[in-house]
Amino acid sequence: MPKVHSLLVSAVVGIKEERALFLVRQGLEKGIEPFVLLEDVRTGLEIVGDMYNQGKYFLADLIVAAEIYKQVQKITLGELEESINPKNPQVIFGTVEKDIHDIGKNITISTMQHYGLAVLDLGVNVAPKEFVKTLLDTGAPVLCLSGLISDSYDSMKETVSLVRKHPNLFETIIIIGGLVNQTVCDYIGADYWVKNCTLGVDICRKVLNQKEKLLHQA
């Protein structure tokens, strides 16, 4: 089993799409859980992203690696019907102002949708006031902010500050992802930080389930 995992990560890092998809199908036949395989592919994608940032890979390599993840997602979780942004979203998601990276955001949103979460994607370079306006307009309980450059930290911090200051949004749960860690999370003032899209899905589901229980108890 471990051998399949290490080979799968290597296949993604080597941008070997056919090899990666073969290993995923082989892993499923051996009884490996779909999200275990997805996490291996995500690990490979993260390494590719690091190599791209170091100038060792081209943008085309990063795009192909992201496409491998999407293909693996289809194999392990099935097809996801194309849908427009929901009218009553549970999660508001966007890449913050000064940042236009969207591969990680798009993959995470796709994973959330596979698990039945209603996600409103605001796109990239989203101003703090736009996040606040959308939260007020929709009543969504969860806000996910993505950023892959250091300049995004101040944008995240400003967004979180505006949300926290608004009397109607103090219960909003804020999750950050991308080039983040606990130190960044503390600086920004978010509730959670994730570098793993499946962990982000788990947190969103737990938060939404807890809010649903509280509504039934009220």
N, C-alpha and C positions, 0 to 999 in steps of 0.2 A: 504493500500500500504506500509507504513513504516514498518509494522509488517513483511511483506514478506522479506524486505531488512535485517532487524535485524536478522531474523531467518536464512537467507542465509549465512550471515557472520558467525554466530555461528556454522552452519553446517560445513563450511569449516574449521574453527578453531578446531572443534571437530573431523575432519578427517572422516566425515560421507558422503561418496561419494553419495550413493543412495538418501539420504535425500536432499543433495545439488542439485542434478540433478532434483529431483521431484519439489523442490521449484523454480528452474529456469523455468521449463516447466509451472508451475502454474503462475509464474510471466508473462511469455509471453502471456498466455491465458487472463490475466487481463489487457494486453495492456502496460506493462512496457517495456520501450525501451531496446533493447538488450545490449547496452553499459552501461546502468545503472546497469543491472544485472552483467555484466562482471566486472564492477568496484567494486561491492560488493564482488565478488569472489576474485578479486585482493586484496582487503582490508583484507579479511580473510587469503589469502596466505601471505601477508606481516606480519600479526600477527604470523602466524605459523613460518615464517622465524625468527622473533624476539625471539620467544620461543626456536627455535633451537639454536640460537646464545647464549641464556642464559643457554643452557644445559637442558632445560625442555622437549624438543622433540628430537627424533632421526632423522637421515638422511632419514630413510624410511618414516617418517611422512611428511617431507618436499617434498619428491618425490611424495607421494600420493596427497598432496595438489596441487602440480603443475599439476599433471595428471587430477585432478578435473577441474582446469582452462582450460586445453586443451579440455576436454569433453564439458564443457560449451561453449567454443568457437565454437565447431562444432555444438552444438544445436542452438546457437543464430545466428551464421554467416554462417553456412553451411560448407561442406567439402572443404578443400584446397588441390588442386592437388599437389602431391610431385613433386618438381622441383629441378634441379641442380642450382648452383649459376649462376646468369645471366652474360652474356658477357658485357653488358652495364648497370651496376648498378647505381642507383640513390643515394643509401646509402651504405656506408662502415661501418660495425659493428664488434666490437670485444671486448672481455674482455682484459684489459690491462696487461702488464707484471707484474709478481709476484702474479697474481690472477687467479684462475682456476674455479671460480664460473660461471655457465652458465645458470641456470634455468631462471632467470629474463631476460637474453639476449635472450634466445630461445623463451620465451613467447612473448617478444616484437617484435622480428623478425616475428614470426608467425602472430601477429596482423597486422604488417605493410604489410605483403604479402596478407592478407585478404583484405586489402584496395588497392591492386594493386601496391604497391611500389616494385621496384626491389632492393633487398637487397643482398649484398655480405657479407657472414659471414666468418670472419677470424678465428673464434674459440676463444680459451682462451690463456692466457699468451703470448699475442702478443707484440713483441718489437716495440718501437716507430718508428724505421726505416722501419719496415714492413708496418705500417699504411701509412707512407709517400710514400713508393714505390708503394703501391696499389692505392693510390689517384692519383699519377702521371700516372700510367699505365692505369687507367680506366677513369679518368676525372670526377669521381663522385663528386657532389657538397656538399654532406652532410657526415659528419663523426660522428658516434655514439660510444662513449667509455663507457664501463661498468666496475664497480669495487665495490666489496662488503667488502673490508677490507681497513684499514687505509693506509697500505703499497701501495695501488693502487694510492693514491693521487699523489705521486711523479712521478709515471709512467705516469699518465694522464698529469701532468704538463710538463714533458719532451716531451711527444708526441705533445701536443699543441704547445710548443715552437718550435719544429722542423717544424711543419706545418706552423706556422706563419712566420718563417724565410725564407721559400722557396718562391721565387718570383712568381712561377706558382700556388701557393696554397693560396694566401692571401685572396681570396674570399670564401674559404671553410668555411661552417657553421659547428660548432662543438657543439655537444650535449652530456652531460654526464648524466649517470644514475647509480642507485645503492645506496650505502651508501653516499649520497651527499646532500648538501643544498646550499644556496646562498653563504655562507662563503667559502665553498669548491670550488664553481664555480668561485668566485673572485680570490682565490688563484691559481687555475689551469689556468684561463684565457679563459674558454670556453664561448660560446655565450649563451647557455641555460643549465639548469639542470632540470631533471624530476625524480620523484619517481613513476609516474603513466604512464604505457605503452601507454594508450590511449592518454594522453597528448603528449607523444613523437611522436605518429603518427600524431596528429593534427599539431604539430610544423613542422614536416617534410613536410607534405602536403602543408602547407602555404608557407614555404621556397621555395619549388619546383615550386609552382604556381607563386610566385613572380618572380622567375628566368625565368620561361617560358614567362611571360608577357614582361619582359625586353628584351628577345631575339626577340620577335615579334616587339617590338618598335624600335629595333636597325636597 
